Amino acid sequence: MDYLAVNVSSPNTPGLRSLQTRQALEAILLPLAQRRDAAATCGRRVPVLVKLAPDLSNAELDDALEAILAARMDGVIIGNTTLQRWAELRSRLAGETGGLSGAPLRPITNAILAQTVARLAGRLPVIASGGVLSTADAREKLDLGACLVQLYTGLIYEGPGLVSRILNEGWKP
């Protein structure tokens, strides 16, 4: 196991996003950190990262990051799907409730990714997720300061060959 993710960001689970407040996160993460550290005495220490929503306000992001730092988590994943909807969405399903993923998510996740990287100032690694459908999208996330990139929707639309393309299409780390 490379890492565990504490995902408090899914908009499709009623009430889950309310766990992104500082108080709720600390209630979850502080005991989790103790268990992670105690388990490390038996061998391998598994990093724990926290996945946050791209829809957090500046104050909410600050509170969540403070809780993550206070609990000594190992990193942050930005972000999950968004609840936002834009008039420019062309799909007949644009009005559906739940999380929106894919290319429309990219500007939102890029903005909160850049904010998170700046706020953390190297104190924790940041993994980027959201709107990654090509090599250029992955490169953009890394250029914004992410140390790793997660793929999900891109794999659905492009298939598993997307990983090879990202790694082989002129990839210059």
N, C-alpha and C positions, 0 to 999 in steps of 0.2 A: 504494500500500500504506500503510495507516494505522499498523500495528504488526505485529510478529512475536511469536508466543507460543511460549515454550519450555514444553511441557506434560510435566512429570515426574510427573503425578498420576493418570494413568489406571490404574484397578485391573484393567483388562481386558488389559493388556500385562504378561506375567510379568516380574517383576524391575524394572519401570520405577519403581515407588514407592521403591525403594532409592536412587534418584538424588536423593532429597530431603534426604539428609544433608548437612551442611555441607561435608565433604570432597568428596563426589561433585559437589555443585552448583558448588563453586569450580573443580573440574577442567573442568566444562563451560562455566561462565559467564565465567571470566576470559579464556580465549582468544576466546570469542564477543564479549566487549566490545571486545577489541583489533581484531577483524575489523570490527565495527560502526563503530568510531571511524575505522579506516583507510578504510573505504568512504565515510564521510561527507565525506572530502576530495574525492571525485569528484562531489559534488552534495548530494543530499538524505540527511539522517540519518534512518534508520528506527528508531523506538523498539523496544526488546526488553523484553517483559514475561514473567514467570515464573508459570505456573499451578501452584498447590499444592493438595494434597488437603485435604478437610475433616476427615480422620481423624487429623491430626497431634496429638501430645501438646503440652503447653506447651513442653517442652524442645526437641522436634523443630521446632516452629514458630519458636522463638527462633533455633535453629541455621540453619534455612533462610533466615530473614530477614537474619541476619548475613551469610550468603554472598551473598545478593542485593544487599545494600548494599555489601559489599566489592567486588563485581564491577561496581558502578555501573550496575546494570540500571535500566530506566526505569519499572518498575512491577510490581505483583503482581496476579494474578488469583486470587480465592478463590471457590469451590473447584470441584472436579470432583465426580464421583459418589462415593458412600460404599460401604464394604464392610459397614457396620453393618446389622443387621436387627432389627426390633422385633416383639414378640409381637402388637402391634396391627395389623400389616400384614394386609390382608384378601385380597389377591390369591392365587390358587392358585399363582402363580409366586414367592411371597415367599421361598421357600427357595433360589431359584436363586443360583448364584455370579456374581460380577462386580459391576459398579457399579450401585447403586440411584440413580435420579434422580427428579425430579418433586417433588411437594408434600411427601412424607416427608423430603426432604433439607433443606427450608427451615430448621428449627430448628438443625440442625448448622451449616449454612453461615452462618446469621446469627450464631451464637455465635463461630465462628472469624473471621468478618468483623470483628466488633466488637473482638476481641482483636488482630487484625492492624492495624486502624486505630489502636488505642491504642498498640501497640508501635512502630509506624512514626512516630507523632506528626507527620504531615505531611511526612516526608522523601521519601516516594514516593506516587504515586497508587495507589489500590486499586480494581480493577474487581471487581464482585460477579457471581457466577454461582451457580446452584443453587436450584431450587424457585421460579422466577419464572413464574407462570402468570396474573398479573393486574396491573392498575395498582397495586393496593395492595401487592402483593409487590415490585414495582419501587421504589415509594416507600419501603417499609420498608428496602430495601438502601441507598438514598440517605440516608435518615435515620440509618442506622448508620455512615455516613461514606464509602460508596463514591462515586467520582466518575463512574463509568459502570456500566452493567448489561448483562451478556450474556444472551441468550436462546438456549435450545436446545430443551429438552423442552417448554416452553410453546408453541413454534412447532409442534411435532409434534401436540400435543393441540388447540391453538386455531387453528392455521393462521397464515399471514402477516399476517392482519388484526389479530393481537395487537399488533403494533407500533403500528398506527394507534390502536387502542383505548387503549394505554398513553399515547400522546402526546395523545389528545383527551379522555379521560375525566377531566375536572377536574384535569388535570396542572398542578401549581403548583410549579415548580422552586424 
